[in-house]
Amino acid sequence: MGQFSIWHWLIIAAVFVLFFGAKRMPDAARGLGRSLRIFKSEVSQMQSEDSNSAPAQHLPPAQPRAAAATESQPQSKSL
């Protein structure tokens, strides 16, 4: 109970063929393969970016915005 037998899988496959048609099944499989390939490449790219950014953690901390804004504005002296 709770497990799919071979007959369950055959019935599910037959329902898919009836719903989508035999002509659209290869296109759907190709689209699924392409999207999985894109997903894998994006995940590996994110992991490589994470490993490249790890040494950059030794940079000095950034200045607070208020201090940076006052330093960049010229100081005017009142007479």
Buried (B, 14 or more C-beta within 10 A) or exposed (E): EEEEEEEEEEEEEEEEEEEEEEEEEEEEEEEEEEEEEEEEEEEEEEEEEEEEEEEEEEEEEEEEEEEEEEEEEEEEEEE
